[in-house]
Amino acid sequence: MSLDLNEVARFFPLLLIGLKTTIIISAISIAGSVVIGILAGLMRVSGNKFLRFTSIVYIEWIRGTPLMQQLLFIYFGLGMIIDISAMFAGVLGLSIFSGAYIAEIVRAGIESIPKGQTEAALSLGMNYMQTMRYIILPQAIRVVLPPICSQFIYLIKDSSLVSVLSITELTYMSRKIVGVNMAPFEIYLTVGLMYLFITATLSQLIGKLERRLKTNA
């Protein structure tokens, strides 16, 4: 079987549009999931029973249901109540989904720090938030960085599911192109390489960040 590179070249500009959308969705969702994950993780280890219970319900609910179902619920379910765009629904869904996993990573990282450090900080007059900000989180970040970064890579791959909302990201664009030119092997191979490029680039950046943290430790 020979590759029809002419077909790839013909539709490559459209794939680049999809790639750009995928990168934008992934970048915004990563930022959103970090904020949600840190907040939910702090709530998970909080001494406040209501905050802890709320965090547990959120984490278990999100991790126990499929991402595609969550995306459909946000766009078509909540969309009947408030007017939201497909892009917003996709980013929100990815952020909430990935945030639940990051919350558990943050919880594990915080609990890996000896409790004596928290007790010592509180005895010095620091409140809970000061203790977390200045004592616990700076140490926990070195523990949680690798698994959180792995979650970022999963998020990028999961972003392909927002194609069900007809967002013109990479997977959606490739399906539309294949429906026109009937060259699925060449197009899907190219799309796979594009996803690999994104995740490999992110892995390299993460590796540099980890080495810098180890050097500064």
C-alpha positions, 0 to 999 in steps of 0.5 A: 500500500502506498501513501497518498501524500498529495491528499495529506498536503491538500488538506494539511491547512485544515488539519493545522486549524484543528491542531491550533484549536486542540492546543488552545482547548488543551492549554485553557483546560490545563490551567482550569484543571490546575486551579480546580484540582488545587482547590479541591485537593485543599478541601479534601484535606481540610478540617472542615467537614462540609468542605471535605465532604463536598470535595469527596462528592465532586471527586468520586462523581467525576471520576466515576462517570465517563468524560463524554457523558459529562461533556454532553450533560454540560453542553446539552443539559446545562445548555437548556438553562444557560446559553453556553458555546460548544467551546466553553462547554468543552473547556469546562468539561475537560477542566472539571474532569481533569481537576478531579484527578489532580485533586487526588494527586494534590491530596496525596502530595500534601499527606506525604509531608510529615504532619509534624511540619504542619503542627510546628507551623501552627504553633508558630502562629501561622493559620491554615492557609499560610501553613499550606502556602509557605510550608506544605505546598512548596514541598508537595509540589516536587512530589506531585509534579510528575503525576500532574504533568502525566495528567496533562498529557492525558487531558490533551488526548482526552480533548479529542472527545470534544469532537462530539460537540462539533468543535473543529479541533483535530479529531473532528477536522480529521473525520470531516476530511476523511468523509470527503477524500476517503483516505483514512489511513493517511489522514489519521496517521498524520493526526496521530503524529500531530498528537504525538508532537504535542505530547512529546513537546509537553513531555520535554518541557516537563522534563526541563522543569523537573530538572530545574526544581531538582537543581534548586532543591 
